[in-house]
Amino acid sequence: MPRPHGFTYEERADGTVVITHGSRAAGTLRGARAEQFLAEAAGGDPQLVMARWTGNYKHGNERTARAHPRNRG
């Protein structure tokens, strides 16, 4: 499973954190959630943390799902 990439975050003056993925907004965090995110991002792999917080990460079943008869097209 590939590592998440392409995420960036911007901390604004009012304390809001905006997470983007490939120039599109993926999430906005405010207040206590923004503080918790910043603490997690500073302590671990920021790309993985942003992927987890936005829900935009792979679950490991993509290859299996691609082969399912319903998804073959």
N, CA, C and O atoms as a Tripos MOL2 file, in Angstrom:
@<TRIPOS>MOLECULE
protein
  292   291    73     0     0
PROTEIN
NO_CHARGES

@<TRIPOS>ATOM
      1 N           0.8480   -1.1700    0.0000 N.3       1 MET1
      2 CA          0.0000    0.0000    0.0000 C.3       1 MET1
      3 C           0.8950    1.2350    0.0000 C.2       1 MET1
      4 O           1.7660    1.3590    0.8610 O.2       1 MET1
      5 N           0.6990    2.1500   -0.9460 N.am      2 PRO2
      6 CA          1.5570    3.3390   -1.0240 C.3       2 PRO2
      7 C           1.2920    4.3060    0.1310 C.2       2 PRO2
      8 O           0.1960    4.3490    0.6890 O.2       2 PRO2
      9 N           2.3060    5.0630    0.4670 N.am      3 ARG3
     10 CA          2.1900    6.0810    1.5160 C.3       3 ARG3
     11 C           1.3680    7.2540    0.9790 C.2       3 ARG3
     12 O           1.4460    7.5570   -0.2120 O.2       3 ARG3
     13 N           0.5890    7.9150    1.8220 N.am      4 PRO4
     14 CA         -0.1610    9.0950    1.3850 C.3       4 PRO4
     15 C           0.8000   10.2120    0.9750 C.2       4 PRO4
     16 O           1.8730   10.3650    1.5580 O.2       4 PRO4
     17 N           0.4060   10.9800   -0.0240 N.am      5 HIS5
     18 CA          1.2090   12.1120   -0.4490 C.3       5 HIS5
     19 C           0.3030   13.1640   -1.0850 C.2       5 HIS5
     20 O          -0.8390   12.8790   -1.4470 O.2       5 HIS5
     21 N           0.8220   14.3740   -1.2140 N.am      6 GLY6
     22 CA          0.0720   15.4410   -1.8600 C.3       6 GLY6
     23 C          -0.7540   16.2910   -0.9090 C.2       6 GLY6
     24 O          -1.4730   17.1860   -1.3550 O.2       6 GLY6
     25 N          -0.6690   16.0340    0.3890 N.am      7 PHE7
     26 CA         -1.4200   16.8230    1.3610 C.3       7 PHE7
     27 C          -0.5810   18.0070    1.8330 C.2       7 PHE7
     28 O           0.6370   17.9000    1.9810 O.2       7 PHE7
     29 N          -1.2410   19.1260    2.0640 N.am      8 THR8
     30 CA         -0.6190   20.2820    2.7070 C.3       8 THR8
     31 C          -1.6370   20.8680    3.6760 C.2       8 THR8
     32 O          -2.8400   20.6430    3.5420 O.2       8 THR8
     33 N          -1.1480   21.6150    4.6430 N.am      9 TYR9
     34 CA         -2.0810   22.3000    5.5320 C.3       9 TYR9
     35 C          -1.5950   23.7110    5.7700 C.2       9 TYR9
     36 O          -0.4020   24.0070    5.7080 O.2       9 TYR9
     37 N          -2.5580   24.5700    6.0430 N.am     10 GLU10
     38 CA         -2.2870   25.9820    6.2820 C.3      10 GLU10
     39 C          -2.9480   26.3740    7.5910 C.2      10 GLU10
     40 O          -4.1490   26.1780    7.7780 O.2      10 GLU10
     41 N          -2.1610   26.9210    8.4800 N.am     11 GLU11
     42 CA         -2.6950   27.4130    9.7480 C.3      11 GLU11
     43 C          -2.9550   28.9020    9.5960 C.2      11 GLU11
     44 O          -2.0370   29.6770    9.3300 O.2      11 GLU11
     45 N          -4.1990   29.2940    9.7640 N.am     12 ARG12
     46 CA         -4.5820   30.6910    9.5770 C.3      12 ARG12
     47 C          -4.4940   31.4640   10.8870 C.2      12 ARG12
     48 O          -4.3720   30.8690   11.9580 O.2      12 ARG12
     49 N          -4.5550   32.7740   10.8020 N.am     13 ALA13
     50 CA         -4.4040   33.6500   11.9620 C.3      13 ALA13
     51 C          -5.5100   33.4470   12.9990 C.2      13 ALA13
     52 O          -5.2740   33.6390   14.1920 O.2      13 ALA13
     53 N          -6.7070   33.0620   12.5650 N.am     14 ASP14
     54 CA         -7.8140   32.8810   13.5080 C.3      14 ASP14
     55 C          -7.8050   31.4970   14.1640 C.2      14 ASP14
     56 O          -8.7350   31.1600   14.8970 O.2      14 ASP14
     57 N          -6.7620   30.6890   13.9090 N.am     15 GLY15
     58 CA         -6.6530   29.3710   14.5210 C.3      15 GLY15
     59 C          -7.2270   28.2450   13.6810 C.2      15 GLY15
     60 O          -7.1450   27.0800   14.0700 O.2      15 GLY15
     61 N          -7.8020   28.5720   12.5400 N.am     16 THR16
     62 CA         -8.3690   27.5770   11.6410 C.3      16 THR16
     63 C          -7.2420   26.8840   10.8730 C.2      16 THR16
     64 O          -6.2720   27.5240   10.4690 O.2      16 THR16
     65 N          -7.3790   25.5820   10.6780 N.am     17 VAL17
     66 CA         -6.4280   24.8180    9.8770 C.3      17 VAL17
     67 C          -7.1750   24.2920    8.6550 C.2      17 VAL17
     68 O          -8.2030   23.6280    8.7860 O.2      17 VAL17
     69 N          -6.6510   24.5910    7.4660 N.am     18 VAL18
     70 CA         -7.2420   24.1190    6.2210 C.3      18 VAL18
     71 C          -6.3070   23.0790    5.6190 C.2      18 VAL18
     72 O          -5.1390   23.3660    5.3530 O.2      18 VAL18
     73 N          -6.8230   21.8650    5.4050 N.am     19 ILE19
     74 CA         -6.0430   20.7880    4.8100 C.3      19 ILE19
     75 C          -6.4340   20.6850    3.3440 C.2      19 ILE19
     76 O          -7.6180   20.6150    3.0130 O.2      19 ILE19
     77 N          -5.4280   20.6750    2.4620 N.am     20 THR20
     78 CA         -5.6860   20.5410    1.0300 C.3      20 THR20
     79 C          -4.9900   19.2980    0.4950 C.2      20 THR20
     80 O          -3.9740   18.8520    1.0290 O.2      20 THR20
     81 N          -5.5560   18.7580   -0.5580 N.am     21 HIS21
     82 CA         -4.9600   17.6090   -1.2370 C.3      21 HIS21
     83 C          -4.9820   17.9130   -2.7250 C.2      21 HIS21
     84 O          -6.0450   17.9520   -3.3450 O.2      21 HIS21
     85 N          -3.8110   18.1270   -3.2870 N.am     22 GLY22
     86 CA         -3.7280   18.4450   -4.7130 C.3      22 GLY22
     87 C          -4.4600   19.7120   -5.0720 C.2      22 GLY22
     88 O          -5.1790   19.7270   -6.0710 O.2      22 GLY22
     89 N          -4.3200   20.7560   -4.3230 N.am     23 SER23
     90 CA         -4.9080   22.0840   -4.5090 C.3      23 SER23
     91 C          -6.4180   22.1490   -4.2510 C.2      23 SER23
     92 O          -7.0280   23.1920   -4.4870 O.2      23 SER23
     93 N          -7.0300   21.0680   -3.7760 N.am     24 ARG24
     94 CA         -8.4540   21.0940   -3.4020 C.3      24 ARG24
     95 C          -8.5900   20.9850   -1.8930 C.2      24 ARG24
     96 O          -7.8720   20.2210   -1.2490 O.2      24 ARG24
     97 N          -9.5130   21.7540   -1.3360 N.am     25 ALA25
     98 CA         -9.7430   21.6950    0.1060 C.3      25 ALA25
     99 C         -10.2880   20.3230    0.4850 C.2      25 ALA25
    100 O         -11.2820   19.8640   -0.0770 O.2      25 ALA25
    101 N          -9.6300   19.6730    1.4410 N.am     26 ALA26
    102 CA        -10.0500   18.3470    1.8890 C.3      26 ALA26
    103 C         -10.6810   18.4060    3.2740 C.2      26 ALA26
    104 O         -11.4040   17.4870    3.6590 O.2      26 ALA26
    105 N         -10.4230   19.4610    4.0220 N.am     27 GLY27
    106 CA        -11.0150   19.5910    5.3430 C.3      27 GLY27
    107 C         -10.6330   20.8910    6.0000 C.2      27 GLY27
    108 O          -9.5940   21.4790    5.6980 O.2      27 GLY27
    109 N         -11.4910   21.3370    6.9100 N.am     28 THR28
    110 CA        -11.2470   22.5460    7.6840 C.3      28 THR28
    111 C         -11.4600   22.2040    9.1460 C.2      28 THR28
    112 O         -12.4900   21.6380    9.5130 O.2      28 THR28
    113 N         -10.4960   22.5440    9.9760 N.am     29 LEU29
    114 CA        -10.5700   22.2510   11.3990 C.3      29 LEU29
    115 C         -10.5130   23.5490   12.1850 C.2      29 LEU29
    116 O          -9.7630   24.4650   11.8480 O.2      29 LEU29
    117 N         -11.3180   23.6130   13.2390 N.am     30 ARG30
    118 CA        -11.3660   24.8130   14.0670 C.3      30 ARG30
    119 C         -11.2960   24.4260   15.5420 C.2      30 ARG30
    120 O         -11.6400   23.3080   15.9250 O.2      30 ARG30
    121 N         -10.8520   25.3570   16.3440 N.am     31 GLY31
    122 CA        -10.8710   25.1920   17.7930 C.3      31 GLY31
    123 C         -10.0040   24.0580   18.3000 C.2      31 GLY31
    124 O          -8.8510   23.9090   17.8940 O.2      31 GLY31
    125 N         -10.5760   23.2530   19.1970 N.am     32 ALA32
    126 CA         -9.8390   22.1730   19.8450 C.3      32 ALA32
    127 C          -9.3910   21.1080   18.8490 C.2      32 ALA32
    128 O          -8.3190   20.5230   19.0060 O.2      32 ALA32
    129 N         -10.2020   20.8570   17.8310 N.am     33 ARG33
    130 CA         -9.8210   19.8570   16.8180 C.3      33 ARG33
    131 C          -8.6010   20.3230   16.0420 C.2      33 ARG33
    132 O          -7.7420   19.5080   15.7070 O.2      33 ARG33
    133 N          -8.5040   21.6180   15.7470 N.am     34 ALA34
    134 CA         -7.3400   22.1560   15.0390 C.3      34 ALA34
    135 C          -6.0870   22.0230   15.8970 C.2      34 ALA34
    136 O          -5.0240   21.6590   15.3940 O.2      34 ALA34
    137 N          -6.2090   22.3140   17.1810 N.am     35 GLU35
    138 CA         -5.0650   22.1820   18.0900 C.3      35 GLU35
    139 C          -4.6110   20.7340   18.1940 C.2      35 GLU35
    140 O          -3.4120   20.4540   18.1960 O.2      35 GLU35
    141 N          -5.5610   19.8180   18.2800 N.am     36 GLN36
    142 CA         -5.2340   18.3960   18.3710 C.3      36 GLN36
    143 C          -4.5460   17.9310   17.0820 C.2      36 GLN36
    144 O          -3.5800   17.1690   17.1360 O.2      36 GLN36
    145 N          -5.0330   18.3800   15.9380 N.am     37 PHE37
    146 CA         -4.4190   18.0290   14.6560 C.3      37 PHE37
    147 C          -2.9850   18.5290   14.5950 C.2      37 PHE37
    148 O          -2.0900   17.7780   14.2080 O.2      37 PHE37
    149 N          -2.7480   19.7780   14.9700 N.am     38 LEU38
    150 CA         -1.4080   20.3480   14.9020 C.3      38 LEU38
    151 C          -0.4340   19.5980   15.8030 C.2      38 LEU38
    152 O           0.7250   19.3970   15.4380 O.2      38 LEU38
    153 N          -0.9000   19.1870   16.9710 N.am     39 ALA39
    154 CA         -0.0490   18.4130   17.8760 C.3      39 ALA39
    155 C           0.2970   17.0580   17.2570 C.2      39 ALA39
    156 O           1.4410   16.6120   17.3440 O.2      39 ALA39
    157 N          -0.6830   16.4030   16.6350 N.am     40 GLU40
    158 CA         -0.4400   15.1110   15.9870 C.3      40 GLU40
    159 C           0.4840   15.2490   14.7950 C.2      40 GLU40
    160 O           1.3670   14.4140   14.6000 O.2      40 GLU40
    161 N           0.2980   16.2920   13.9920 N.am     41 ALA41
    162 CA          1.1220   16.4950   12.8010 C.3      41 ALA41
    163 C           2.5720   16.7800   13.1750 C.2      41 ALA41
    164 O           3.4870   16.3800   12.4560 O.2      41 ALA41
    165 N           2.7870   17.4640   14.2890 N.am     42 ALA42
    166 CA          4.1450   17.7640   14.7290 C.3      42 ALA42
    167 C           4.8400   16.5240   15.2710 C.2      42 ALA42
    168 O           6.0640   16.4190   15.1980 O.2      42 ALA42
    169 N           4.0710   15.5830   15.8130 N.am     43 GLY43
    170 CA          4.6600   14.4130   16.4410 C.3      43 GLY43
    171 C           4.8320   13.2000   15.5470 C.2      43 GLY43
    172 O           5.5480   12.2700   15.9160 O.2      43 GLY43
    173 N           4.2010   13.1820   14.3890 N.am     44 GLY44
    174 CA          4.2730   12.0040   13.5280 C.3      44 GLY44
    175 C           4.4750   12.3680   12.0760 C.2      44 GLY44
    176 O           4.9010   13.4780   11.7590 O.2      44 GLY44
    177 N           4.1690   11.4290   11.1900 N.am     45 ASP45
    178 CA          4.2620   11.6590    9.7500 C.3      45 ASP45
    179 C           3.1030   12.5600    9.3290 C.2      45 ASP45
    180 O           1.9530   12.1220    9.3610 O.2      45 ASP45
    181 N           3.3720   13.8030    8.9360 N.am     46 PRO46
    182 CA          2.2830   14.7370    8.6240 C.3      46 PRO46
    183 C           1.3770   14.2570    7.4890 C.2      46 PRO46
    184 O           0.1680   14.4840    7.5400 O.2      46 PRO46
    185 N           1.9300   13.6030    6.4730 N.am     47 GLN47
    186 CA          1.1060   13.1260    5.3630 C.3      47 GLN47
    187 C           0.0990   12.0920    5.8410 C.2      47 GLN47
    188 O          -1.0710   12.1420    5.4630 O.2      47 GLN47
    189 N           0.5430   11.1630    6.6610 N.am     48 LEU48
    190 CA         -0.3420   10.1320    7.1830 C.3      48 LEU48
    191 C          -1.3920   10.7260    8.1130 C.2      48 LEU48
    192 O          -2.5520   10.3160    8.0860 O.2      48 LEU48
    193 N          -0.9930   11.6820    8.9280 N.am     49 VAL49
    194 CA         -1.9280   12.3380    9.8490 C.3      49 VAL49
    195 C          -3.0130   13.0800    9.0640 C.2      49 VAL49
    196 O          -4.1940   12.9920    9.4030 O.2      49 VAL49
    197 N          -2.6180   13.8070    8.0190 N.am     50 MET50
    198 CA         -3.6030   14.5370    7.2170 C.3      50 MET50
    199 C          -4.5370   13.5850    6.4840 C.2      50 MET50
    200 O          -5.7320   13.8560    6.3710 O.2      50 MET50
    201 N          -4.0110   12.4840    5.9900 N.am     51 ALA51
    202 CA         -4.8540   11.5020    5.3070 C.3      51 ALA51
    203 C          -5.8710   10.9100    6.2810 C.2      51 ALA51
    204 O          -7.0360   10.7240    5.9320 O.2      51 ALA51
    205 N          -5.4280   10.6170    7.4910 N.am     52 ARG52
    206 CA         -6.3400   10.0590    8.4810 C.3      52 ARG52
    207 C          -7.4150   11.0570    8.8880 C.2      52 ARG52
    208 O          -8.5860   10.6950    9.0100 O.2      52 ARG52
    209 N          -7.0270   12.3060    9.0980 N.am     53 TRP53
    210 CA         -7.9860   13.3190    9.5490 C.3      53 TRP53
    211 C          -9.0020   13.6750    8.4780 C.2      53 TRP53
    212 O         -10.1210   14.0730    8.8030 O.2      53 TRP53
    213 N          -8.6420   13.5420    7.2190 N.am     54 THR54
    214 CA         -9.5920   13.8640    6.1600 C.3      54 THR54
    215 C         -10.3830   12.6510    5.7100 C.2      54 THR54
    216 O         -11.3590   12.7870    4.9730 O.2      54 THR54
    217 N          -9.9720   11.4600    6.1460 N.am     55 GLY55
    218 CA        -10.6490   10.2390    5.7250 C.3      55 GLY55
    219 C         -10.2480    9.8310    4.3250 C.2      55 GLY55
    220 O         -10.8840    8.9670    3.7210 O.2      55 GLY55
    221 N          -9.2030   10.4420    3.8060 N.am     56 ASN56
    222 CA         -8.7740   10.2020    2.4350 C.3      56 ASN56
    223 C          -7.5300    9.3130    2.4290 C.2      56 ASN56
    224 O          -6.4460    9.7530    2.0480 O.2      56 ASN56
    225 N          -7.6970    8.0700    2.8510 N.am     57 TYR57
    226 CA         -6.5710    7.1500    2.8510 C.3      57 TYR57
    227 C          -7.0420    5.7840    2.4030 C.2      57 TYR57
    228 O          -8.2360    5.4880    2.4490 O.2      57 TYR57
    229 N          -6.1380    4.9710    1.9800 N.am     58 LYS58
    230 CA         -6.4610    3.6530    1.4380 C.3      58 LYS58
    231 C          -6.6900    2.6650    2.5730 C.2      58 LYS58
    232 O          -6.0450    2.7350    3.6200 O.2      58 LYS58
    233 N          -7.6120    1.7540    2.3470 N.am     59 HIS59
    234 CA         -7.9650    0.7700    3.3570 C.3      59 HIS59
    235 C          -7.3630   -0.6010    3.0730 C.2      59 HIS59
    236 O          -7.4750   -1.4970    3.9100 O.2      59 HIS59
    237 N          -6.7330   -0.7890    1.9260 N.am     60 GLY60
    238 CA         -6.0960   -2.0500    1.6080 C.3      60 GLY60
    239 C          -6.9530   -2.9990    0.7910 C.2      60 GLY60
    240 O          -6.4810   -4.0720    0.4160 O.2      60 GLY60
    241 N          -8.2030   -2.6360    0.5000 N.am     61 ASN61
    242 CA         -9.0790   -3.5370   -0.2320 C.3      61 ASN61
    243 C          -9.3530   -3.0670   -1.6570 C.2      61 ASN61
    244 O         -10.2550   -3.5880   -2.3120 O.2      61 ASN61
    245 N          -8.5890   -2.0890   -2.1490 N.am     62 GLU62
    246 CA         -8.8710   -1.5380   -3.4670 C.3      62 GLU62
    247 C          -8.6630   -2.5670   -4.5760 C.2      62 GLU62
    248 O          -9.4600   -2.6380   -5.5110 O.2      62 GLU62
    249 N          -7.5960   -3.3660   -4.4780 N.am     63 ARG63
    250 CA         -7.3310   -4.3570   -5.5160 C.3      63 ARG63
    251 C          -8.4340   -5.4100   -5.5370 C.2      63 ARG63
    252 O          -8.8700   -5.8190   -6.6140 O.2      63 ARG63
    253 N          -8.8880   -5.8530   -4.3780 N.am     64 THR64
    254 CA         -9.9650   -6.8280   -4.2840 C.3      64 THR64
    255 C         -11.2560   -6.2520   -4.8550 C.2      64 THR64
    256 O         -11.9740   -6.9410   -5.5790 O.2      64 THR64
    257 N         -11.5500   -5.0210   -4.5400 N.am     65 ALA65
    258 CA        -12.7820   -4.3930   -5.0180 C.3      65 ALA65
    259 C         -12.7610   -4.2050   -6.5320 C.2      65 ALA65
    260 O         -13.8040   -4.3020   -7.1790 O.2      65 ALA65
    261 N         -11.5920   -3.9390   -7.1010 N.am     66 ARG66
    262 CA        -11.4860   -3.7410   -8.5380 C.3      66 ARG66
    263 C         -11.8480   -5.0180   -9.3020 C.2      66 ARG66
    264 O         -12.3890   -4.9510  -10.4050 O.2      66 ARG66
    265 N         -11.5490   -6.1780   -8.7150 N.am     67 ALA67
    266 CA        -11.8020   -7.4540   -9.3770 C.3      67 ALA67
    267 C         -13.2270   -7.9700   -9.1740 C.2      67 ALA67
    268 O         -13.6010   -8.9760   -9.7770 O.2      67 ALA67
    269 N         -14.0160   -7.3160   -8.3530 N.am     68 HIS68
    270 CA        -15.3770   -7.7610   -8.0850 C.3      68 HIS68
    271 C         -16.2290   -7.6180   -9.3590 C.2      68 HIS68
    272 O         -16.1010   -6.6230  -10.0730 O.2      68 HIS68
    273 N         -17.0940   -8.6010   -9.6490 N.am     69 PRO69
    274 CA        -17.9080   -8.5520  -10.8860 C.3      69 PRO69
    275 C         -18.7090   -7.2590  -11.0490 C.2      69 PRO69
    276 O         -18.8930   -6.7890  -12.1720 O.2      69 PRO69
    277 N         -19.1800   -6.6880   -9.9650 N.am     70 ARG70
    278 CA        -19.9700   -5.4650  -10.0330 C.3      70 ARG70
    279 C         -19.1350   -4.2930  -10.5510 C.2      70 ARG70
    280 O         -19.6840   -3.3640  -11.1430 O.2      70 ARG70
    281 N         -17.8220   -4.3220  -10.3380 N.am     71 ASN71
    282 CA        -16.9490   -3.1920  -10.6910 C.3      71 ASN71
    283 C         -16.1580   -3.4110  -11.9740 C.2      71 ASN71
    284 O         -15.3210   -2.5790  -12.3230 O.2      71 ASN71
    285 N         -16.3940   -4.4800  -12.6650 N.am     72 ARG72
    286 CA        -15.5920   -4.7690  -13.8660 C.3      72 ARG72
    287 C         -15.9870   -3.9230  -15.0620 C.2      72 ARG72
    288 O         -15.2020   -3.7870  -16.0010 O.2      72 ARG72
    289 N         -17.1660   -3.3610  -15.0540 N.am     73 GLY73
    290 CA        -17.5440   -2.4560  -16.1290 C.3      73 GLY73
    291 C         -18.1650   -3.1240  -17.2380 C.2      73 GLY73
    292 O         -18.5350   -2.4780  -18.2190 O.2      73 GLY73
@<TRIPOS>BOND
     1     1     2 1
     2     2     3 1
     3     3     4 2
     4     3     5 am
     5     5     6 1
     6     6     7 1
     7     7     8 2
     8     7     9 am
     9     9    10 1
    10    10    11 1
    11    11    12 2
    12    11    13 am
    13    13    14 1
    14    14    15 1
    15    15    16 2
    16    15    17 am
    17    17    18 1
    18    18    19 1
    19    19    20 2
    20    19    21 am
    21    21    22 1
    22    22    23 1
    23    23    24 2
    24    23    25 am
    25    25    26 1
    26    26    27 1
    27    27    28 2
    28    27    29 am
    29    29    30 1
    30    30    31 1
    31    31    32 2
    32    31    33 am
    33    33    34 1
    34    34    35 1
    35    35    36 2
    36    35    37 am
    37    37    38 1
    38    38    39 1
    39    39    40 2
    40    39    41 am
    41    41    42 1
    42    42    43 1
    43    43    44 2
    44    43    45 am
    45    45    46 1
    46    46    47 1
    47    47    48 2
    48    47    49 am
    49    49    50 1
    50    50    51 1
    51    51    52 2
    52    51    53 am
    53    53    54 1
    54    54    55 1
    55    55    56 2
    56    55    57 am
    57    57    58 1
    58    58    59 1
    59    59    60 2
    60    59    61 am
    61    61    62 1
    62    62    63 1
    63    63    64 2
    64    63    65 am
    65    65    66 1
    66    66    67 1
    67    67    68 2
    68    67    69 am
    69    69    70 1
    70    70    71 1
    71    71    72 2
    72    71    73 am
    73    73    74 1
    74    74    75 1
    75    75    76 2
    76    75    77 am
    77    77    78 1
    78    78    79 1
    79    79    80 2
    80    79    81 am
    81    81    82 1
    82    82    83 1
    83    83    84 2
    84    83    85 am
    85    85    86 1
    86    86    87 1
    87    87    88 2
    88    87    89 am
    89    89    90 1
    90    90    91 1
    91    91    92 2
    92    91    93 am
    93    93    94 1
    94    94    95 1
    95    95    96 2
    96    95    97 am
    97    97    98 1
    98    98    99 1
    99    99   100 2
   100    99   101 am
   101   101   102 1
   102   102   103 1
   103   103   104 2
   104   103   105 am
   105   105   106 1
   106   106   107 1
   107   107   108 2
   108   107   109 am
   109   109   110 1
   110   110   111 1
   111   111   112 2
   112   111   113 am
   113   113   114 1
   114   114   115 1
   115   115   116 2
   116   115   117 am
   117   117   118 1
   118   118   119 1
   119   119   120 2
   120   119   121 am
   121   121   122 1
   122   122   123 1
   123   123   124 2
   124   123   125 am
   125   125   126 1
   126   126   127 1
   127   127   128 2
   128   127   129 am
   129   129   130 1
   130   130   131 1
   131   131   132 2
   132   131   133 am
   133   133   134 1
   134   134   135 1
   135   135   136 2
   136   135   137 am
   137   137   138 1
   138   138   139 1
   139   139   140 2
   140   139   141 am
   141   141   142 1
   142   142   143 1
   143   143   144 2
   144   143   145 am
   145   145   146 1
   146   146   147 1
   147   147   148 2
   148   147   149 am
   149   149   150 1
   150   150   151 1
   151   151   152 2
   152   151   153 am
   153   153   154 1
   154   154   155 1
   155   155   156 2
   156   155   157 am
   157   157   158 1
   158   158   159 1
   159   159   160 2
   160   159   161 am
   161   161   162 1
   162   162   163 1
   163   163   164 2
   164   163   165 am
   165   165   166 1
   166   166   167 1
   167   167   168 2
   168   167   169 am
   169   169   170 1
   170   170   171 1
   171   171   172 2
   172   171   173 am
   173   173   174 1
   174   174   175 1
   175   175   176 2
   176   175   177 am
   177   177   178 1
   178   178   179 1
   179   179   180 2
   180   179   181 am
   181   181   182 1
   182   182   183 1
   183   183   184 2
   184   183   185 am
   185   185   186 1
   186   186   187 1
   187   187   188 2
   188   187   189 am
   189   189   190 1
   190   190   191 1
   191   191   192 2
   192   191   193 am
   193   193   194 1
   194   194   195 1
   195   195   196 2
   196   195   197 am
   197   197   198 1
   198   198   199 1
   199   199   200 2
   200   199   201 am
   201   201   202 1
   202   202   203 1
   203   203   204 2
   204   203   205 am
   205   205   206 1
   206   206   207 1
   207   207   208 2
   208   207   209 am
   209   209   210 1
   210   210   211 1
   211   211   212 2
   212   211   213 am
   213   213   214 1
   214   214   215 1
   215   215   216 2
   216   215   217 am
   217   217   218 1
   218   218   219 1
   219   219   220 2
   220   219   221 am
   221   221   222 1
   222   222   223 1
   223   223   224 2
   224   223   225 am
   225   225   226 1
   226   226   227 1
   227   227   228 2
   228   227   229 am
   229   229   230 1
   230   230   231 1
   231   231   232 2
   232   231   233 am
   233   233   234 1
   234   234   235 1
   235   235   236 2
   236   235   237 am
   237   237   238 1
   238   238   239 1
   239   239   240 2
   240   239   241 am
   241   241   242 1
   242   242   243 1
   243   243   244 2
   244   243   245 am
   245   245   246 1
   246   246   247 1
   247   247   248 2
   248   247   249 am
   249   249   250 1
   250   250   251 1
   251   251   252 2
   252   251   253 am
   253   253   254 1
   254   254   255 1
   255   255   256 2
   256   255   257 am
   257   257   258 1
   258   258   259 1
   259   259   260 2
   260   259   261 am
   261   261   262 1
   262   262   263 1
   263   263   264 2
   264   263   265 am
   265   265   266 1
   266   266   267 1
   267   267   268 2
   268   267   269 am
   269   269   270 1
   270   270   271 1
   271   271   272 2
   272   271   273 am
   273   273   274 1
   274   274   275 1
   275   275   276 2
   276   275   277 am
   277   277   278 1
   278   278   279 1
   279   279   280 2
   280   279   281 am
   281   281   282 1
   282   282   283 1
   283   283   284 2
   284   283   285 am
   285   285   286 1
   286   286   287 1
   287   287   288 2
   288   287   289 am
   289   289   290 1
   290   290   291 1
   291   291   292 2
@<TRIPOS>SUBSTRUCTURE
     1 MET1         2 RESIDUE 1 A MET
     2 PRO2         6 RESIDUE 1 A PRO
     3 ARG3        10 RESIDUE 1 A ARG
     4 PRO4        14 RESIDUE 1 A PRO
     5 HIS5        18 RESIDUE 1 A HIS
     6 GLY6        22 RESIDUE 1 A GLY
     7 PHE7        26 RESIDUE 1 A PHE
     8 THR8        30 RESIDUE 1 A THR
     9 TYR9        34 RESIDUE 1 A TYR
    10 GLU10       38 RESIDUE 1 A GLU
    11 GLU11       42 RESIDUE 1 A GLU
    12 ARG12       46 RESIDUE 1 A ARG
    13 ALA13       50 RESIDUE 1 A ALA
    14 ASP14       54 RESIDUE 1 A ASP
    15 GLY15       58 RESIDUE 1 A GLY
    16 THR16       62 RESIDUE 1 A THR
    17 VAL17       66 RESIDUE 1 A VAL
    18 VAL18       70 RESIDUE 1 A VAL
    19 ILE19       74 RESIDUE 1 A ILE
    20 THR20       78 RESIDUE 1 A THR
    21 HIS21       82 RESIDUE 1 A HIS
    22 GLY22       86 RESIDUE 1 A GLY
    23 SER23       90 RESIDUE 1 A SER
    24 ARG24       94 RESIDUE 1 A ARG
    25 ALA25       98 RESIDUE 1 A ALA
    26 ALA26      102 RESIDUE 1 A ALA
    27 GLY27      106 RESIDUE 1 A GLY
    28 THR28      110 RESIDUE 1 A THR
    29 LEU29      114 RESIDUE 1 A LEU
    30 ARG30      118 RESIDUE 1 A ARG
    31 GLY31      122 RESIDUE 1 A GLY
    32 ALA32      126 RESIDUE 1 A ALA
    33 ARG33      130 RESIDUE 1 A ARG
    34 ALA34      134 RESIDUE 1 A ALA
    35 GLU35      138 RESIDUE 1 A GLU
    36 GLN36      142 RESIDUE 1 A GLN
    37 PHE37      146 RESIDUE 1 A PHE
    38 LEU38      150 RESIDUE 1 A LEU
    39 ALA39      154 RESIDUE 1 A ALA
    40 GLU40      158 RESIDUE 1 A GLU
    41 ALA41      162 RESIDUE 1 A ALA
    42 ALA42      166 RESIDUE 1 A ALA
    43 GLY43      170 RESIDUE 1 A GLY
    44 GLY44      174 RESIDUE 1 A GLY
    45 ASP45      178 RESIDUE 1 A ASP
    46 PRO46      182 RESIDUE 1 A PRO
    47 GLN47      186 RESIDUE 1 A GLN
    48 LEU48      190 RESIDUE 1 A LEU
    49 VAL49      194 RESIDUE 1 A VAL
    50 MET50      198 RESIDUE 1 A MET
    51 ALA51      202 RESIDUE 1 A ALA
    52 ARG52      206 RESIDUE 1 A ARG
    53 TRP53      210 RESIDUE 1 A TRP
    54 THR54      214 RESIDUE 1 A THR
    55 GLY55      218 RESIDUE 1 A GLY
    56 ASN56      222 RESIDUE 1 A ASN
    57 TYR57      226 RESIDUE 1 A TYR
    58 LYS58      230 RESIDUE 1 A LYS
    59 HIS59      234 RESIDUE 1 A HIS
    60 GLY60      238 RESIDUE 1 A GLY
    61 ASN61      242 RESIDUE 1 A ASN
    62 GLU62      246 RESIDUE 1 A GLU
    63 ARG63      250 RESIDUE 1 A ARG
    64 THR64      254 RESIDUE 1 A THR
    65 ALA65      258 RESIDUE 1 A ALA
    66 ARG66      262 RESIDUE 1 A ARG
    67 ALA67      266 RESIDUE 1 A ALA
    68 HIS68      270 RESIDUE 1 A HIS
    69 PRO69      274 RESIDUE 1 A PRO
    70 ARG70      278 RESIDUE 1 A ARG
    71 ASN71      282 RESIDUE 1 A ASN
    72 ARG72      286 RESIDUE 1 A ARG
    73 GLY73      290 RESIDUE 1 A GLY
